[in-house]
């Protein structure tokens, strides 16, 4: 019996917004461009707040180095679906690690849904093995993490209007269209979705450290816009 839930939503790129350029000198302005207004800054470490972003999704890609007959894969593989009128890839899913793969006839594969780098690599190898068992000369090459998504809760409400007013050159906020403020950094190159409830989503990372560094950068800023 198939445990397929439907095609995943996979995004490999972040929204195009104004970029935040850190300056590699210590001090209050070290995380902002020289043209930005002065903003109070308090150095922060994980020990100060005890908050660590949790990885929610990892998107990786693999080159199987052979052409694929998608119809044959869909016919003979378990938990696979192929509707070329809707999407030009076979959608396949496995239970452990619970992930979804997109297989293209070029031999390229996208794997999404893993919670760690190791899980993503393991899942991608399992999908490659399924393709091999169907008679294709697939190889496991060019594995690469394309996107990591993390989230956390700062546990206090945030004044998004005030944040946008002072950081408008780095952010985008249209509450009529989307309830969160979109804030983009350049180093690390991360996009943050910040919600009034205190929930924060971080996306666009290629490395777990980028997510941690981005949160350490944004946390003292969020504290400055904490609702009283």
C-alpha positions as CSV (number, residue, x, y, z in Angstrom):
1,X,0.0,0.0,0.0
2,X,1.4,3.4,-0.9
3,X,2.1,5.9,1.8
4,X,2.5,8.8,-0.7
5,X,0.9,12.0,0.5
6,X,1.2,14.1,-2.6
7,X,3.9,16.1,-4.3
8,X,6.1,18.2,-2.0
9,X,6.7,21.9,-2.2
10,X,10.4,22.3,-3.0
11,X,12.0,25.7,-3.1
12,X,15.7,26.1,-3.9
13,X,15.9,29.8,-3.9
14,X,15.0,32.6,-1.5
15,X,13.0,35.7,-2.3
16,X,14.8,38.6,-3.8
17,X,15.0,41.4,-1.3
18,X,17.4,44.0,-0.1
19,X,20.6,42.4,1.2
20,X,22.2,42.9,4.6
21,X,26.0,43.3,4.4
22,X,27.9,42.6,7.6
23,X,31.0,44.5,8.3
24,X,33.9,42.4,9.6
25,X,34.9,44.7,12.4
26,X,33.7,44.3,16.0
27,X,31.3,46.6,17.7
28,X,27.6,47.6,17.5
29,X,27.6,48.0,13.7
30,X,29.4,44.7,12.9
31,X,26.3,43.1,11.4
32,X,25.1,45.9,9.3
33,X,26.2,47.8,6.2
34,X,28.0,51.1,6.6
35,X,25.0,52.9,5.1
36,X,22.5,51.5,7.5
37,X,21.3,53.5,10.5
38,X,22.9,52.8,13.9
39,X,21.0,50.1,15.7
40,X,21.7,49.1,19.3
41,X,23.5,45.7,19.4
42,X,24.2,43.4,22.2
43,X,26.6,40.5,21.6
44,X,24.8,37.2,22.0
45,X,25.9,33.6,22.4
46,X,23.8,30.4,22.7
47,X,24.4,30.4,26.4
48,X,22.7,33.8,26.7
49,X,19.3,32.7,25.5
50,X,19.4,29.0,25.4
51,X,17.6,28.9,22.0
52,X,18.9,26.7,19.2
53,X,17.2,26.6,15.8
54,X,15.9,23.2,14.9
55,X,16.4,21.8,11.3
56,X,13.0,21.2,9.8
57,X,13.9,20.3,6.2
58,X,16.9,19.7,4.0
59,X,16.8,19.8,0.2
60,X,19.7,18.0,-1.6
61,X,20.5,17.1,-5.1
62,X,22.2,14.1,-6.7
63,X,23.3,13.2,-10.2
64,X,22.6,9.6,-11.1
65,X,24.7,9.9,-14.2
66,X,22.3,8.1,-16.6
67,X,19.2,8.8,-18.5
68,X,16.0,7.6,-16.8
69,X,12.8,6.2,-18.3
70,X,10.3,7.8,-16.0
71,X,7.3,5.7,-17.2
72,X,9.2,2.5,-16.4
73,X,10.2,3.7,-12.9
74,X,6.6,4.8,-12.1
75,X,5.2,1.4,-13.3
76,X,7.6,-0.8,-11.4
77,X,8.7,1.2,-8.3
78,X,6.6,1.3,-5.1
79,X,5.3,4.6,-3.8
80,X,6.0,6.3,-7.0
81,X,3.7,8.7,-9.1
82,X,4.2,10.2,-12.5
83,X,1.9,12.6,-14.2
84,X,3.9,14.3,-17.0
85,X,1.0,16.8,-17.7
86,X,1.4,18.2,-14.2
87,X,5.1,17.8,-13.5
88,X,8.0,16.4,-15.5
89,X,9.4,14.1,-12.8
90,X,8.6,10.9,-10.9
91,X,7.7,11.6,-7.3
92,X,8.8,8.8,-5.0
93,X,8.6,8.5,-1.3
94,X,10.2,6.3,1.4
95,X,9.3,5.9,5.1
96,X,12.8,5.8,6.6
97,X,14.1,8.4,6.5
98,X,10.7,9.9,5.7
99,X,11.6,11.8,2.6
100,X,10.4,12.6,-1.0
101,X,12.4,12.4,-4.1
102,X,11.9,14.0,-7.5
103,X,13.5,12.0,-10.3
104,X,14.0,13.6,-13.7
105,X,14.8,11.9,-17.0
106,X,18.1,13.6,-17.2
107,X,19.2,11.5,-14.2
108,X,19.1,14.5,-11.8
109,X,17.3,13.9,-8.5
110,X,16.1,16.2,-5.7
111,X,15.6,14.8,-2.2
112,X,13.6,16.7,0.3
113,X,12.1,16.2,3.8
114,X,15.2,15.0,5.7
115,X,15.9,16.5,9.2
116,X,19.7,16.2,9.0
117,X,22.6,16.0,6.5
118,X,23.2,12.4,7.3
119,X,19.5,11.5,6.8
120,X,19.4,13.4,3.4
121,X,22.5,11.5,2.1
122,X,21.1,8.1,3.3
123,X,17.7,8.8,1.7
124,X,19.3,9.9,-1.6
125,X,21.4,6.6,-1.6
126,X,18.2,4.6,-1.0
127,X,16.5,6.2,-4.0
128,X,19.6,5.6,-6.1
129,X,19.5,2.0,-5.1
130,X,15.8,1.7,-6.1
131,X,16.7,3.0,-9.5
132,X,19.6,0.6,-9.8
133,X,17.3,-2.4,-9.0
134,X,15.0,-1.3,-11.8
135,X,17.9,-1.9,-14.3
136,X,19.3,1.5,-14.7
137,X,23.1,2.0,-14.5
138,X,22.7,4.7,-11.8
139,X,25.6,6.1,-9.9
140,X,25.6,8.2,-6.7
141,X,27.5,11.4,-7.8
142,X,27.6,15.1,-7.0
143,X,25.5,14.9,-3.8
144,X,25.0,18.5,-2.6
145,X,22.9,20.2,0.1
146,X,21.0,22.9,-1.7
147,X,18.9,24.3,1.1
148,X,18.4,23.9,4.9
149,X,15.4,25.2,6.7
150,X,15.4,25.8,10.4
151,X,13.0,27.3,12.9
152,X,12.8,28.4,16.5
153,X,10.8,30.4,18.9
154,X,12.2,33.4,20.8
155,X,9.3,33.2,23.3
156,X,8.3,36.8,23.2
157,X,6.1,38.9,20.8
158,X,7.8,41.1,18.3
159,X,6.8,44.6,17.0
160,X,7.2,43.9,13.3
161,X,6.1,47.4,12.3
162,X,8.9,48.9,14.3
163,X,11.4,46.3,13.0
164,X,10.4,47.1,9.4
165,X,10.6,50.9,10.0
166,X,14.2,50.7,11.1
167,X,15.4,47.8,8.9
168,X,13.3,48.5,5.8
169,X,16.4,48.3,3.5
170,X,16.9,44.7,4.7
171,X,13.3,43.6,5.0
172,X,9.9,43.3,3.3
173,X,6.7,43.4,5.2
174,X,3.2,43.4,3.7
175,X,0.8,42.0,6.4
176,X,-2.1,42.2,4.1
177,X,-0.4,39.5,1.8
178,X,1.7,37.6,4.3
179,X,1.7,37.8,8.1
180,X,5.5,37.5,8.5
181,X,8.3,40.0,8.0
182,X,10.9,38.7,5.4
183,X,14.5,39.7,6.5
184,X,17.5,38.9,4.3
185,X,21.1,38.7,5.4
186,X,24.2,38.5,3.1
187,X,26.7,36.9,5.5
188,X,25.5,34.3,6.2
189,X,23.3,34.4,3.2
190,X,20.0,33.5,4.9
191,X,16.4,34.6,4.6
192,X,14.4,34.8,7.8
193,X,10.7,34.8,8.2
194,X,9.8,36.6,11.4
195,X,6.3,36.4,12.9
196,X,4.7,38.6,15.6
197,X,4.3,35.6,17.8
198,X,8.1,35.2,18.1
199,X,8.4,32.3,15.7
200,X,11.3,32.5,13.3
201,X,12.0,30.5,10.2
202,X,15.4,30.5,8.6
203,X,16.0,29.3,5.1
204,X,18.5,29.4,2.3
205,X,21.4,27.8,4.2
206,X,23.9,25.4,2.8
207,X,25.3,24.6,6.2
208,X,23.9,24.1,9.7
209,X,26.4,26.7,11.0
210,X,24.9,29.4,8.7
211,X,21.5,28.9,10.4
212,X,23.0,29.2,13.9
213,X,25.1,32.2,13.0
214,X,22.1,34.0,11.4
215,X,20.0,33.5,14.5
216,X,22.8,34.7,16.7
217,X,22.9,37.8,14.6
218,X,19.1,38.5,14.5
219,X,18.3,37.6,18.1
220,X,19.6,40.9,19.7
221,X,17.8,42.8,17.0
222,X,14.5,41.1,17.9
223,X,15.1,41.8,21.6
224,X,15.1,45.5,20.7
225,X,11.7,45.2,19.2
226,X,10.1,43.1,21.9
227,X,6.5,44.0,22.6
228,X,6.2,45.5,26.1
